[in-house]
C-alpha cells in the first residue's frame, strides 16, 4: 500500500510538471516508470537441446564438449564496480559504453527522461562508437559493469524537472531501469541501519532494500555486495543473508583467477582495487604477460567517471582489447561472471546421434536471482564446413556459432523474454528513428537465434 501511495504521488507530481512544460515534446512513456526487462519469471534450471546436422558421417565418440572458463573463449576478464549509487553510472559510464551523449562539463548531468525526450544539455560530445568485444562469431557484446544501489534512500524516487542538469544525490530508479536493460549488474552497498557495526541490523536492512529493488525492477533481486568503506560487518551480514551470493572488497579478499576456478565461488569475497585511470593499462599489461590460465581478473572499483580519466580509458580498452582491438577481453559485471562460473561448474552436456544429426542435451541448473542463463560450449574435431545446420529447442532464445580452435564454439542464451526485449528496442527506434536507437535495436536483435521472428525484426530496421 505504501508503494502504491508513493507511485500515485510521484505520478501526480510528474503530470503537474508535464503540464507546466507543455512546450516540450515529451512522449507519454517518459512520465511513467520506464520499461524494464521482466525478471520475475526468468527461465531457471534449463534443459536445452542443440541439434547439429552434419554433411556426412562424423563419429560421435571423436567429438568432445566443454565450457570454457570465460564466456566467448576470451583470455582475460575485467570487472568494474561503481560505488555509492552515483548518477555518473548512468550519464557517463552507461552512456559512454552505449554510444550516448556525454556532458562536456563535469558539473553537468542528465537523467533517462532527458535523453528520451531530447531535453539535453547544450554541450555534449560523443565517442562515436559503442564499447565492447564480440561473441567470437562476429556479434557485438558491449561492456557491462556493476552499479551499487541505495534503495532505502528517498533520492532514488526523485523525478527530475525538465532541463535540470545539476547533479542529483545519486541514481534514480528510471536511470537504473535503463542500466539493467543493457545487461548491467546491481549490488548492495550502504544501508540505512542506525548501527552499521551491528551485523543483525545490517542483515535486516539488506532484506528491506531487497524488497524495494524487486518492486522497482519487476522482480529482479540483488545477489551481490560491494563492501562500503572497508566495513567488515557488511561482509559478515552478507554471509548470513542467503540472497547475497558473491562479494567484492579491497581488503581481506582473494584474487580471482578464472582459469583456476574449479569449485564454487559462492560467498567468496573477490578482491578489487581503486586505481588511477593511468594505472589501468599498466596493471593489465602485467596480467597479459602471464599465460591465459594464470591471469587474474582485473577488478576495479570507482566512485566517479571523468572525461580525461576513466572515460578515455574505457575507450582505450575497447580499442586495444575489445572489438576494435585484439578482442581478447570479457568486460562484464561481477554478477554475470559469478553466474557463468556456476553454470560452467554445474552444467552437464549429453551427446546422442540420430542419422546425420548430433543432439546435445544441455542441463543448466540455476540459483536464486539468476538472470544470465547464457553459456559458451566448445566442440572439438568438427568444423563449420562439415555442418549443414545448427538449430535448438524452443527454450534457447539466442544463439551464435563459429569455428574455434580445432572445433567450433556455440553461444546459447536461454533468457525467456529475449525476443520481447529485442522487439521493444525495434519499436523504440520506429518511434524515434535516430542512429543510436537503430544501433541498440540491431544489437539486441542480433542476439536472437536464427528464426522468422528475427528476420521480421531485421526487416523493420531496413
N, C-alpha and C positions, 0 to 999 in steps of 0.2 A: 504493500500500500504506500509506503514512504517513497519508493521509486516512482510509482505512478504519479504521485503528487508532484515529485520533482520534475518529471517529464512534462506534466501539464504546465507548471510554472515556467519551465525552460521554453516550451513551445510558445507560450503567450508572449514572453519577452522577445523571442525571435520574430514572431509575427508583427509585434509593435515596431521593432527595428526595421523590418522589411517595408512596412507602410511608410515610415518616415523617409526611406531611401528608395522610393519607387523609381527614381531616375536610373537606378542600377538594374540591369537585366539579370537578375539572379534566378536561376531555374528553381522550380519548386523543390527538387531534391535537395538543394543546398540549405534549406531551412528545416530539414528533418535529419535525424541520425543517418549518417551515410551508410551505403551498402557495405556489408562485410560478409565474407565467405562464411557459410553456415557450418559451424564446428560441432554442434550439439549431437549430430548423428553421423559423424565421420565413420568410415569403414574401419573395422578392427578385426584382429585375428583372421586375417585374409588367407584364403586359399585361391590362388590364381593359376591359370593354365596357359601355357605358351605353346603354340604349335609351329613347328619349323618344318616346312615342306621342302624336301631336298630334290635336286635334279637327278639324283642317282642313288645307288646303294652306298650308304655310309655306315660302317659298323658302329653300333651304339656303344659298344664297350671301349671304343677309341676316344670317345668324347667325354671329357670331364668338365664339371661345373664348379664354379667358386664365386664368392662375393668379395671383391677387393676391399682393402681396409679403408680406402677413401672412395666416395662416390665418383663416378665418371672416370675412374682409374687415374685420378690426379696423384701427383707425387708429393705434395705437401699441403698443409692445412693452415688457414688463417681464421682466427675467431676474434671478432670485435664486439665489445660490450660498452654501451654508453650509460653512465650512471646518472642519478638524480632526476630522472624523468624530464630531461631538458627539451625545450622547444626546438633546439638545434637538430634533434634526432629526426624531426620532420622536414623543416625548411632548409636544412643543409645536408645532412647525411643521406636521408631518403631521397631528397631532391637531386643531389649530385649523382647518385647511383642510377636513378631512373630518368636522367636527361631532362629534369625540370628546371625552371628558372631559379637562380641563386641570387640573393641580395648582395649588391656590391658592398654596401656598408655593413660592418659587423654589428652595428647598433640597430639594424632593421631586420624584422622578422615577418613571417606571414603564416597563415593557417590554411587548412584544407578548403574552407569556404571561400577564401580569397582566390585560390588557384582555380577552383571550379567555376567561379563567377567571372573570372577575368579581372578581378579587382586587385591589382598587384602593385607593389612599389614601383616608382618611376624608374629607378636604377637597378636593373638586374642584368646578370650575364649568364651564359650557358657554357657547359663543357662541350657541347655539340656532339655528344655521344652518350650512350649508356655505358655503364661499367660492369664488367662481368667476365666470365670464362665461357667455355662451351661444354656441351654434354658428351663430347667425343664423337658425336655424329652430326656436327655442323649446326646445332641449335644453341642459341644463346642461353646462358644461365647467369642471371645477374647476381652480383654480390648481395648477400644478406647479412644482417647484423642483429644484435640484441639491444633493445631499449628497456631500461627499467621503468616501472610504473609506480605511481603514488595514489592508489585507488581511494584511500581514505581522505585525501586532501580535496577540499572544495574547489580548488582551482581547475581540476580536471573537468568539472561540469560547466566551466565558463563558456559563454558563447560570444565570439568576437563581434564587435561593431564593424561595419564597413570601413575600409581604409584605416583600420587600426593596425599599424605596422610596428608598434612597440613590442618589447619583449614581455611575454606573459611569464607568470611564475613557473610555468612548466607546460608539458604536453596537455592538450585537451583531448577528450575521447574521440572526436572526429578525426583528429590527426592520427591517433593510434589505430583507428579503423583503417585508414589509408595505408599505414605502415604494415599492418598484418595482412592486408590484401595482397601485398607483394612478397609474402612468404617470410617476413622477418620474425624474429623471436621476441618474447617478452620475459621479464624477470621481476621477482620481488627485490626490493632494496630496503629503504627505510619504512618503518611502520609507525603509527601514532600511539605507541604504548607510552604510558606515563613513566614507566621504569624500563629503559632499554637494556638494563642488565638482568632483567627478570626473564628467564627463558620461557616460563609458562605464559607470561603475559605476551611476549613476542609471538609465541605459537598461536595464541588466541587471536591476535591481530592478523596473522597470516590467513586464518580462516575467514575473518571479516573481509579482508582485502580480496580473497579468492571469490567470495560471494559477489562482490561488486564487479570484478573482472568478468565472471561468467555471464552476468546480466548485461553488461555493456557490450560484450564481444560475441554475442549469440552462441553461448555455450562453451566458449573456449576457456579452459583453465590454464593456470600457470604452474610449471613444474621446475623452474629454475630460480636460483638465488644468486645475486651479485652482492657479496658481503659489503655492507656500508661501514666506512671509517675504521676498518680493522676490528670491528666489534665481534668477538668470537661467540657472544651469546646468540647472535643470529645463526651462526653455524650449528650450535647445539640445538637451537629450536628447530632448525630445518631438518636435522637428523631425526627429530621426534615427530615431525609433521609429514605424514606419508606422501602427500601430493608433490612435495619438493623432492626431485629425484637426482638433480645434479647442481653443483655449486661452483662458484669461482671466487677467488680471493687472492690477495697479494702475498700473504704470509701463511705459514703452516699449511701449505698446499703442495700438490705434486704436479710436476711437469707432465704434460700429455704427449705420449709417443704413439700416434695412431697405428704405426706398423708393428707395435709390440703389444697392443691390447688383445689379450686372449681370454679375458674374463670380464664380467660386467663391471662397468664403472659407476653403477648406481650408488648414490650418496657420496661419491667422491668429491673432493674439493680440488678443482683444477686451478693451477697457478696462472695468474695473468700479471702483466706489468704495465705501468703507466710510463710511457716513453715519449720523449720529444719526437715530433714527426721526422726530424733528420736522422733519428736513430732507427727508424723502422727498417729502411733498406739495409742499413749496416747489420742489424740483427738477422734479417732474412738471409743476407749473403753468407753469414756464418752457418746458418741452418742448412743452406743449399750445398755447402761443401761436404756434407755427410751423405751417405747412401740413403735412398728414399726410405727404407725401413727403419733407419736410425734417426730420422728427422723429428724433432719435437715440434709440436704445433706452435705457431706464433700467436699467442693470446694477448690481446691488447685491451686495456681499459682507457676510456677517455671521459672527460667531463664537458667538452665542448668541441666545436669544429670551426677552424679559422680558414680563410681563403688561402693564405700563403703558407699554411701549415698542413693540417690533416687533409684538407680538400685536394690540394695539389698532390699529396702523397697517394690518395686514393686513385687519382688519375694516373699517376706513375705506376702503381701496382697493376692497373689494367693494361698499361702499355708495355710493361716488362714481363708480367707473369700471367696475364689474363688473355682475353680473346684477341687483343691486338699485340700480344707478345708471344711467349712460348707456350701459353695455355697450360701451365703446369699446376696452377693453384686452385684449390677449392676454398673459396672465401664464403663461409657460412656461419650461421648462428650456433652458439653452444647447444641450444635446444635441438636443432636439426641434426647436428653431429651426434649428440647423445642417442637420439632415436636410431640413426643409421647404424651406430656401433652395436646397439642392442639387436637390431634386425640382423646384422651380419652374423652375430654370435648364435642367434636362436632360429634363424630361418633354415628350413630343410627343403631340398630340391630332389624330387624323384624323377627318373627318366623312364620312358616307355616308347616303344616303336611300333607303329601300325603302318604297314606298307612303306611308303616313302616319307612318312610324317613322324618326326620326333616330337613327343609331348613332354614338356617339363611341368610338373605339378609343384608349385612353389607355395609353401605354407609359411606365412609371416605372422608370428604372434606379436601382439601389442600389449601396451600397458595403459594405465590411466593417463588421460590427456596427451595421447599420441596423435599427431596431426600431419605427419610426413611419411605416409606409407609408400615410400619410393626407394628402390634399390637398383644397383647395377649388378648384372650377372655376366660372368665371363665363361665362354665355352671354348675349349681347345680342340685342335685338329679338325676344324671346319672353317670354311671361308664364305664370304658373301657370294662369291662366284658359284658356289655349289648349292646355293639356296634359291628356290623358286619363290617362296613366300613365307613371311612370318606374320602370324596372327595370334589372337589371345581370346580368353574368355571375357565375358562382359564386365567383370569387376575391375579389369585393367582399363583405366581411362586414358592413360598416357603411355606412349612407347616410342623409342627410337633405337636404332641399331647401326652397327658399323663393324668393319674389320678391326681387330685389335690383336697385336702380338701374333701368335701362331693360331689364332682363332677369331672369334667375334665377341663383341660386347652387346648386351641388350639392357637398356634402361627401361624399367617399368614404373609407372605411377598409378597407384590404386585409390587416389582420393575420390570420394563419392561425387563431389559436385564440380569436378574439373570442367566439364562441358558447360554447365551453367555459369561458371566463373568466366570462362572464355567468352561466352555469349554476352555477359554483362559488359565486358570491355569493347566488344564489337558495337553494341548498342550505344555505349558512351561515345565512341568515335562517330557513329552516324549522327548523333545529336550535336556533337561539336567536332567537326572534321578537321582537326589540325594534325600536324605531323607527329607530335608527341603521342597523342591519343591513338593514332594509327600504329605507331611503333609498339605501344602497350598491347593493343589488340592482337597484332601479329605475334608478339612474344607469347601471349597466353594461348592463342590458337595453335601455335606451332608445338606446344607441349602435348597436344592430343594425339592419340594413336590414329593411324590412317583409317578414315571412315567417311561415309557420305556426309555426316554431320560436320566433320572438319572441313571437307571440301566446300560445303554450303557456306560456312562462315568465311572461308578464304575468298569465295566468290563475292561476298558482300563487301570485302575490303579492296576490291579491284577498282 
